[in-house]
Amino acid sequence: MGQVMERPQALQKLVRLSLRKQLDELDYKRALKAAYEVAPQVEIAKALGLTQPTVHSALKSARNVADVMGDFESATPLEACQRYAAGLVVREELVRQLVAWPYKPVPEPNEFGEYEESRHGSFHDVVSAEHMGLIDTSIYDDVFERLAAKSS
């Protein structure tokens, strides 16, 4: 058997690998969409060793994947935090991205306290990332302070 890990390390590794798997799938779908802009499905299928109907089906599911924002590698601030938690982005780069991010305004809740619009892409993504444990409080505080200084 492999090396025995302590429970916290085993769970951290599992979470990191799960995030990488999800992010790899997003990146694959984005790359598939980009390839389809310059090559026909038959050529993509041949390159991947798949059938054209399989590529067609994959392109249908890739159609709904959001494109990355500007020169970032992510479509939302939450995805940027997931990339950090997966070990794909270092702290300094994450903070730089989150400070430079063109956040959407946070929508107002309706009279029932429900949000009718998505809050993805707003600063709420950073709040959620901290609550989910994707980033720690020091990253949140650093980003919040830099954004506050930038806006004053």
N, CA and C atoms as a LAMMPS dump frame, in Angstrom:
ITEM: TIMESTEP
0
ITEM: NUMBER OF ATOMS
456
ITEM: BOX BOUNDS ff ff ff
-5.0000000000000000e+02 5.0000000000000000e+02
-5.0000000000000000e+02 5.0000000000000000e+02
-5.0000000000000000e+02 5.0000000000000000e+02
ITEM: ATOMS id mol type element x y z
1 1 1 N 0.831 -1.193 0
2 1 2 C 0 0 0
3 1 3 C 0.867 1.245 0
4 2 1 N 0.239 2.37 -0.311
5 2 2 C 0.956 3.64 -0.367
6 2 3 C 1.222 4.194 1.018
7 3 1 N 1.749 5.375 1.029
8 3 2 C 2.083 6.075 2.259
9 3 3 C 0.803 6.39 3.041
10 4 1 N 0.826 6.151 4.342
11 4 2 C -0.323 6.443 5.199
12 4 3 C -0.272 7.92 5.579
13 5 1 N -1.4 8.609 5.352
14 5 2 C -1.481 10.033 5.666
15 5 3 C -2.377 10.228 6.876
16 6 1 N -2.17 11.316 7.547
17 6 2 C -3.073 11.719 8.614
18 6 3 C -4.392 12.161 7.977
19 7 1 N -5.465 12.087 8.729
20 7 2 C -6.786 12.429 8.214
21 7 3 C -6.844 13.822 7.585
22 8 1 N -6.352 14.889 8.25
23 8 2 C -6.449 16.218 7.626
24 8 3 C -5.713 16.293 6.286
25 9 1 N -4.53 15.691 6.2
26 9 2 C -3.772 15.726 4.957
27 9 3 C -4.492 14.927 3.867
28 10 1 N -5.057 13.792 4.242
29 10 2 C -5.772 12.964 3.272
30 10 3 C -6.981 13.708 2.719
31 11 1 N -7.714 14.401 3.589
32 11 2 C -8.887 15.149 3.142
33 11 3 C -8.484 16.361 2.303
34 12 1 N -7.415 17.05 2.701
35 12 2 C -6.935 18.188 1.919
36 12 3 C -6.52 17.749 0.522
37 13 1 N -5.813 16.63 0.444
38 13 2 C -5.383 16.114 -0.848
39 13 3 C -6.593 15.746 -1.701
40 14 1 N -7.585 15.111 -1.096
41 14 2 C -8.791 14.729 -1.816
42 14 3 C -9.515 15.959 -2.366
43 15 1 N -9.655 16.986 -1.55
44 15 2 C -10.322 18.219 -1.989
45 15 3 C -9.534 18.858 -3.126
46 16 1 N -8.217 18.951 -2.97
47 16 2 C -7.367 19.556 -4.007
48 16 3 C -7.505 18.807 -5.331
49 17 1 N -7.478 17.476 -5.276
50 17 2 C -7.599 16.681 -6.502
51 17 3 C -8.999 16.773 -7.111
52 18 1 N -10.019 16.85 -6.273
53 18 2 C -11.382 17.014 -6.765
54 18 3 C -11.534 18.345 -7.496
55 19 1 N -10.969 19.4 -6.914
56 19 2 C -11.009 20.711 -7.571
57 19 3 C -10.26 20.673 -8.895
58 20 1 N -9.096 20.033 -8.903
59 20 2 C -8.328 19.935 -10.153
60 20 3 C -9.118 19.203 -11.232
61 21 1 N -9.8 18.15 -10.84
62 21 2 C -10.609 17.385 -11.793
63 21 3 C -11.697 18.28 -12.396
64 22 1 N -12.393 19.043 -11.548
65 22 2 C -13.443 19.947 -12.024
66 22 3 C -12.875 21.024 -12.941
67 23 1 N -11.73 21.585 -12.539
68 23 2 C -11.112 22.65 -13.332
69 23 3 C -10.545 22.116 -14.639
70 24 1 N -9.991 20.909 -14.617
71 24 2 C -9.515 20.287 -15.851
72 24 3 C -10.67 20.098 -16.831
73 25 1 N -11.83 19.708 -16.316
74 25 2 C -13 19.53 -17.178
75 25 3 C -13.428 20.861 -17.79
76 26 1 N -13.423 21.927 -16.999
77 26 2 C -13.731 23.261 -17.535
78 26 3 C -12.723 23.653 -18.61
79 27 1 N -11.438 23.479 -18.312
80 27 2 C -10.39 23.835 -19.27
81 27 3 C -10.511 23.02 -20.551
82 28 1 N -10.833 21.725 -20.417
83 28 2 C -11.01 20.853 -21.584
84 28 3 C -12.151 21.371 -22.46
85 29 1 N -13.267 21.71 -21.837
86 29 2 C -14.415 22.197 -22.601
87 29 3 C -14.108 23.529 -23.269
88 30 1 N -13.384 24.4 -22.587
89 30 2 C -12.999 25.676 -23.192
90 30 3 C -12.05 25.447 -24.377
91 31 1 N -11.109 24.529 -24.206
92 31 2 C -10.171 24.212 -25.294
93 31 3 C -10.906 23.575 -26.467
94 32 1 N -11.907 22.761 -26.184
95 32 2 C -12.7 22.132 -27.232
96 32 3 C -13.449 23.2 -28.033
97 33 1 N -14.062 24.151 -27.331
98 33 2 C -14.75 25.252 -28.02
99 33 3 C -13.775 26.057 -28.875
100 34 1 N -12.592 26.323 -28.337
101 34 2 C -11.583 27.09 -29.079
102 34 3 C -11.101 26.324 -30.312
103 35 1 N -10.911 25.023 -30.171
104 35 2 C -10.482 24.204 -31.312
105 35 3 C -11.546 24.203 -32.397
106 36 1 N -12.801 24.176 -31.996
107 36 2 C -13.891 24.141 -32.973
108 36 3 C -13.987 25.447 -33.766
109 37 1 N -13.472 26.517 -33.216
110 37 2 C -13.454 27.793 -33.946
111 37 3 C -12.48 27.757 -35.116
112 38 1 N -11.492 26.85 -35.064
113 38 2 C -10.463 26.815 -36.118
114 38 3 C -10.385 25.472 -36.852
115 39 1 N -11.115 24.471 -36.388
116 39 2 C -11.036 23.153 -37.016
117 39 3 C -12.414 22.491 -37.023
118 40 1 N -12.71 21.699 -38.056
119 40 2 C -13.996 20.989 -38.092
120 40 3 C -14.031 19.838 -37.086
121 41 1 N -15.243 19.418 -36.753
122 41 2 C -15.429 18.347 -35.773
123 41 3 C -14.694 17.068 -36.163
124 42 1 N -14.675 16.755 -37.441
125 42 2 C -14.01 15.525 -37.899
126 42 3 C -12.514 15.575 -37.575
127 43 1 N -11.914 16.728 -37.772
128 43 2 C -10.482 16.878 -37.479
129 43 3 C -10.219 16.812 -35.969
130 44 1 N -11.092 17.415 -35.19
131 44 2 C -10.963 17.352 -33.731
132 44 3 C -11.107 15.907 -33.268
133 45 1 N -12.087 15.206 -33.81
134 45 2 C -12.313 13.81 -33.448
135 45 3 C -11.079 12.97 -33.74
136 46 1 N -10.492 13.169 -34.904
137 46 2 C -9.301 12.407 -35.28
138 46 3 C -8.149 12.704 -34.315
139 47 1 N -7.954 13.983 -33.977
140 47 2 C -6.871 14.369 -33.064
141 47 3 C -7.05 13.75 -31.687
142 48 1 N -8.298 13.611 -31.245
143 48 2 C -8.583 13.068 -29.909
144 48 3 C -8.799 11.558 -29.91
145 49 1 N -8.871 10.968 -31.079
146 49 2 C -9.138 9.536 -31.15
147 49 3 C -10.57 9.198 -30.78
148 50 1 N -11.478 10.111 -31.124
149 50 2 C -12.901 9.938 -30.821
150 50 3 C -13.7 9.911 -32.118
151 51 1 N -14.971 9.596 -32.01
152 51 2 C -15.845 9.672 -33.176
153 51 3 C -16.385 11.095 -33.297
154 52 1 N -16.792 11.457 -34.491
155 52 2 C -17.361 12.796 -34.713
156 52 3 C -18.634 12.997 -33.89
157 53 1 N -19.541 11.999 -33.777
158 53 2 C -20.713 12.203 -32.918
159 53 3 C -20.348 12.441 -31.446
160 54 1 N -19.282 11.811 -30.978
161 54 2 C -18.84 12.035 -29.599
162 54 3 C -18.366 13.476 -29.419
163 55 1 N -17.621 13.974 -30.405
164 55 2 C -17.152 15.365 -30.357
165 55 3 C -18.341 16.315 -30.434
166 56 1 N -19.296 16.013 -31.281
167 56 2 C -20.5 16.842 -31.412
168 56 3 C -21.216 16.939 -30.064
169 57 1 N -21.371 15.818 -29.398
170 57 2 C -22.026 15.786 -28.085
171 57 3 C -21.229 16.582 -27.049
172 58 1 N -19.92 16.42 -27.066
173 58 2 C -19.06 17.157 -26.122
174 58 3 C -19.152 18.66 -26.372
175 59 1 N -19.232 19.048 -27.637
176 59 2 C -19.356 20.47 -27.97
177 59 3 C -20.683 21.041 -27.472
178 60 1 N -21.729 20.242 -27.502
179 60 2 C -23.019 20.697 -26.989
180 60 3 C -22.927 21.001 -25.498
181 61 1 N -22.236 20.15 -24.741
182 61 2 C -22.107 20.411 -23.303
183 61 3 C -21.106 21.535 -23.038
184 62 1 N -20.131 21.697 -23.912
185 62 2 C -19.13 22.764 -23.744
186 62 3 C -19.713 24.142 -24.036
187 63 1 N -20.767 24.166 -24.818
188 63 2 C -21.382 25.435 -25.215
189 63 3 C -21.79 26.273 -24.002
190 64 1 N -22.184 25.625 -22.908
191 64 2 C -22.668 26.333 -21.717
192 64 3 C -21.561 26.749 -20.747
193 65 1 N -20.325 26.388 -21.049
194 65 2 C -19.215 26.742 -20.161
195 65 3 C -18.82 28.197 -20.419
196 66 1 N -18.783 28.983 -19.36
197 66 2 C -18.42 30.399 -19.488
198 66 3 C -16.968 30.538 -19.902
199 67 1 N -16.724 31.502 -20.77
200 67 2 C -15.353 31.792 -21.184
201 67 3 C -14.622 32.503 -20.055
202 68 1 N -13.296 32.429 -20.087
203 68 2 C -12.508 33.122 -19.073
204 68 3 C -12.67 34.622 -19.251
205 69 1 N -12.472 35.343 -18.171
206 69 2 C -12.625 36.787 -18.168
207 69 3 C -11.296 37.448 -18.541
208 70 1 N -11.295 38.2 -19.614
209 70 2 C -10.105 38.963 -20.008
210 70 3 C -8.851 38.127 -20.047
211 71 1 N -7.809 38.599 -19.38
212 71 2 C -6.533 37.868 -19.363
213 71 3 C -6.404 36.949 -18.149
214 72 1 N -7.522 36.726 -17.441
215 72 2 C -7.523 35.805 -16.313
216 72 3 C -7.691 34.378 -16.843
217 73 1 N -7.418 33.406 -16.022
218 73 2 C -7.611 32.013 -16.408
219 73 3 C -8.955 31.485 -15.925
220 74 1 N -9.788 32.37 -15.411
221 74 2 C -11.048 31.974 -14.788
222 74 3 C -12.199 32.805 -15.331
223 75 1 N -13.411 32.264 -15.198
224 75 2 C -14.602 32.98 -15.632
225 75 3 C -15.216 33.807 -14.51
226 76 1 N -14.929 33.435 -13.263
227 76 2 C -15.478 34.141 -12.103
228 76 3 C -14.416 34.229 -11.014
229 77 1 N -14.593 35.149 -10.074
230 77 2 C -13.67 35.194 -8.936
231 77 3 C -13.678 33.885 -8.142
232 78 1 N -14.829 33.229 -8.046
233 78 2 C -14.904 31.957 -7.326
234 78 3 C -14.032 30.905 -8.011
235 79 1 N -14.064 30.861 -9.331
236 79 2 C -13.217 29.91 -10.057
237 79 3 C -11.739 30.219 -9.815
238 80 1 N -11.38 31.503 -9.757
239 80 2 C -9.983 31.876 -9.466
240 80 3 C -9.585 31.329 -8.088
241 81 1 N -10.482 31.429 -7.123
242 81 2 C -10.206 30.907 -5.777
243 81 3 C -10.119 29.38 -5.785
244 82 1 N -10.927 28.74 -6.604
245 82 2 C -10.846 27.284 -6.734
246 82 3 C -9.482 26.886 -7.312
247 83 1 N -8.993 27.638 -8.277
248 83 2 C -7.677 27.358 -8.867
249 83 3 C -6.578 27.496 -7.809
250 84 1 N -6.741 28.48 -6.934
251 84 2 C -5.775 28.642 -5.837
252 84 3 C -5.835 27.443 -4.897
253 85 1 N -7.047 27.064 -4.495
254 85 2 C -7.211 25.943 -3.56
255 85 3 C -6.729 24.631 -4.168
256 86 1 N -6.779 24.528 -5.487
257 86 2 C -6.312 23.32 -6.174
258 86 3 C -4.794 23.315 -6.351
259 87 1 N -4.149 24.421 -5.964
260 87 2 C -2.695 24.504 -6.087
261 87 3 C -2.225 24.928 -7.467
262 88 1 N -3.135 25.494 -8.27
263 88 2 C -2.789 25.889 -9.638
264 88 3 C -2.361 27.347 -9.746
265 89 1 N -2.613 28.121 -8.685
266 89 2 C -2.278 29.545 -8.658
267 89 3 C -1.652 29.844 -7.301
268 90 1 N -0.591 30.634 -7.289
269 90 2 C 0.035 31.011 -6.015
270 90 3 C -0.731 32.184 -5.398
271 91 1 N -0.548 32.371 -4.102
272 91 2 C -1.282 33.387 -3.353
273 91 3 C -1.169 34.774 -3.976
274 92 1 N 0.048 35.2 -4.294
275 92 2 C 0.264 36.547 -4.82
276 92 3 C -0.505 36.763 -6.12
277 93 1 N -0.514 35.751 -6.977
278 93 2 C -1.239 35.863 -8.248
279 93 3 C -2.741 35.902 -8.002
280 94 1 N -3.241 35.108 -7.072
281 94 2 C -4.662 35.144 -6.758
282 94 3 C -5.058 36.53 -6.257
283 95 1 N -4.3 37.07 -5.326
284 95 2 C -4.616 38.396 -4.787
285 95 3 C -4.587 39.429 -5.91
286 96 1 N -3.588 39.362 -6.783
287 96 2 C -3.501 40.3 -7.91
288 96 3 C -4.753 40.205 -8.773
289 97 1 N -5.167 38.979 -9.083
290 97 2 C -6.348 38.787 -9.916
291 97 3 C -7.609 39.304 -9.232
292 98 1 N -7.771 38.994 -7.954
293 98 2 C -8.984 39.405 -7.244
294 98 3 C -9.059 40.916 -7.061
295 99 1 N -7.929 41.573 -6.953
296 99 2 C -7.922 43.038 -6.84
297 99 3 C -8.212 43.668 -8.21
298 100 1 N -7.74 43.045 -9.28
299 100 2 C -7.934 43.583 -10.628
300 100 3 C -9.263 43.173 -11.257
301 101 1 N -9.991 42.259 -10.632
302 101 2 C -11.193 41.695 -11.238
303 101 3 C -12.261 42.758 -11.497
304 102 1 N -12.897 42.722 -12.659
305 102 2 C -14.003 43.656 -12.942
306 102 3 C -15.322 43.106 -12.377
307 103 1 N -15.517 43.256 -11.087
308 103 2 C -16.677 42.675 -10.402
309 103 3 C -17.995 43.251 -10.917
310 104 1 N -18.99 42.366 -11.023
311 104 2 C -20.354 42.805 -11.281
312 104 3 C -20.893 43.387 -9.973
313 105 1 N -21.834 44.316 -10.065
314 105 2 C -22.465 44.783 -8.823
315 105 3 C -23.256 43.638 -8.188
316 106 1 N -23.291 43.6 -6.865
317 106 2 C -24.075 42.583 -6.166
318 106 3 C -25.542 42.96 -6.323
319 107 1 N -26.367 42.046 -6.86
320 107 2 C -27.784 42.383 -7.039
321 107 3 C -28.49 42.538 -5.693
322 108 1 N -29.546 43.308 -5.715
323 108 2 C -30.348 43.514 -4.509
324 108 3 C -31.353 42.37 -4.372
325 109 1 N -31.595 41.92 -3.147
326 109 2 C -32.63 40.881 -2.962
327 109 3 C -34.024 41.489 -3.159
328 110 1 N -34.967 40.641 -3.553
329 110 2 C -36.349 41.118 -3.69
330 110 3 C -36.994 41.229 -2.308
331 111 1 N -38.29 41.516 -2.28
332 111 2 C -38.975 41.72 -0.998
333 111 3 C -39.017 40.471 -0.125
334 112 1 N -38.718 39.307 -0.692
335 112 2 C -38.696 38.056 0.07
336 112 3 C -37.278 37.664 0.495
337 113 1 N -36.312 38.538 0.193
338 113 2 C -34.926 38.258 0.542
339 113 3 C -34.239 37.31 -0.418
340 114 1 N -34.855 37.064 -1.571
341 114 2 C -34.289 36.163 -2.567
342 114 3 C -33.602 36.972 -3.662
343 115 1 N -32.62 36.367 -4.265
344 115 2 C -31.907 37.012 -5.369
345 115 3 C -32.451 36.48 -6.681
346 116 1 N -32.93 37.379 -7.519
347 116 2 C -33.479 36.981 -8.801
348 116 3 C -32.397 36.908 -9.871
349 117 1 N -31.286 37.574 -9.632
350 117 2 C -30.152 37.545 -10.553
351 117 3 C -29.018 36.748 -9.912
352 118 1 N -28.173 36.208 -10.741
353 118 2 C -27.013 35.478 -10.241
354 118 3 C -26.034 36.453 -9.585
355 119 1 N -25.434 36.007 -8.502
356 119 2 C -24.412 36.82 -7.839
357 119 3 C -23.014 36.417 -8.297
358 120 1 N -22.927 35.435 -9.224
359 120 2 C -21.618 35.02 -9.736
360 120 3 C -20.961 36.18 -10.476
361 121 1 N -19.694 36.359 -10.202
362 121 2 C -18.957 37.447 -10.83
363 121 3 C -18.908 38.697 -9.969
364 122 1 N -19.645 38.703 -8.87
365 122 2 C -19.614 39.833 -7.944
366 122 3 C -18.634 39.517 -6.809
367 123 1 N -18.424 40.48 -5.924
368 123 2 C -17.524 40.247 -4.795
369 123 3 C -18.064 39.142 -3.883
370 124 1 N -19.328 38.818 -4.029
371 124 2 C -19.912 37.725 -3.238
372 124 3 C -19.151 36.42 -3.491
373 125 1 N -18.575 36.263 -4.683
374 125 2 C -17.766 35.069 -4.976
375 125 3 C -16.589 34.946 -4.007
376 126 1 N -15.965 36.062 -3.68
377 126 2 C -14.827 36.049 -2.756
378 126 3 C -15.307 35.702 -1.35
379 127 1 N -16.44 36.266 -0.966
380 127 2 C -17.032 35.952 0.337
381 127 3 C -17.337 34.451 0.407
382 128 1 N -17.959 33.927 -0.641
383 128 2 C -18.283 32.498 -0.694
384 128 3 C -17.026 31.64 -0.625
385 129 1 N -15.988 32.054 -1.336
386 129 2 C -14.731 31.289 -1.347
387 129 3 C -14.138 31.19 0.049
388 130 1 N -14.238 32.277 0.811
389 130 2 C -13.727 32.222 2.177
390 130 3 C -14.587 31.29 3.031
391 131 1 N -15.897 31.387 2.903
392 131 2 C -16.803 30.518 3.674
393 131 3 C -16.604 29.049 3.326
394 132 1 N -16.272 28.771 2.078
395 132 2 C -16.07 27.399 1.625
396 132 3 C -14.681 26.862 1.979
397 133 1 N -13.805 27.746 2.482
398 133 2 C -12.461 27.317 2.824
399 133 3 C -11.507 27.273 1.638
400 134 1 N -11.897 27.87 0.52
401 134 2 C -11.014 27.904 -0.644
402 134 3 C -9.882 28.902 -0.449
403 135 1 N -10.175 29.964 0.296
404 135 2 C -9.16 30.952 0.661
405 135 3 C -9.261 31.176 2.159
406 136 1 N -8.186 31.675 2.748
407 136 2 C -8.233 31.949 4.187
408 136 3 C -8.551 33.419 4.428
409 137 1 N -8.763 33.747 5.682
410 137 2 C -9.141 35.103 6.064
411 137 3 C -8.083 36.122 5.69
412 138 1 N -6.811 35.745 5.721
413 138 2 C -5.754 36.707 5.379
414 138 3 C -5.826 37.117 3.907
415 139 1 N -6.182 36.185 3.03
416 139 2 C -6.34 36.53 1.61
417 139 3 C -7.552 37.435 1.439
418 140 1 N -8.655 37.071 2.082
419 140 2 C -9.859 37.899 2.006
420 140 3 C -9.553 39.322 2.483
421 141 1 N -8.919 39.434 3.651
422 141 2 C -8.603 40.751 4.21
423 141 3 C -7.682 41.54 3.289
424 142 1 N -6.664 40.879 2.734
425 142 2 C -5.719 41.532 1.835
426 142 3 C -6.449 42.085 0.609
427 143 1 N -7.293 41.277 -0.004
428 143 2 C -8.043 41.706 -1.185
429 143 3 C -8.996 42.838 -0.826
430 144 1 N -9.727 42.682 0.272
431 144 2 C -10.687 43.707 0.686
432 144 3 C -9.991 45.044 0.934
433 145 1 N -8.859 45.013 1.648
434 145 2 C -8.127 46.24 1.954
435 145 3 C -7.58 46.894 0.685
436 146 1 N -7.06 46.113 -0.228
437 146 2 C -6.519 46.682 -1.477
438 146 3 C -7.633 47.261 -2.343
439 147 1 N -8.775 46.596 -2.369
440 147 2 C -9.902 47.149 -3.132
441 147 3 C -10.418 48.438 -2.511
442 148 1 N -10.464 48.488 -1.184
443 148 2 C -10.904 49.696 -0.495
444 148 3 C -9.947 50.849 -0.778
445 149 1 N -8.647 50.562 -0.731
446 149 2 C -7.646 51.599 -1.004
447 149 3 C -7.737 52.061 -2.459
448 150 1 N -8.02 51.15 -3.351
449 150 2 C -8.12 51.449 -4.787
450 150 3 C -9.331 52.343 -5.077
451 151 1 N -10.422 52.143 -4.326
452 151 2 C -11.638 52.895 -4.597
453 151 3 C -11.662 54.252 -3.911
454 152 1 N -10.732 54.492 -2.983
455 152 2 C -10.761 55.803 -2.294
456 152 3 C -9.815 56.804 -2.909
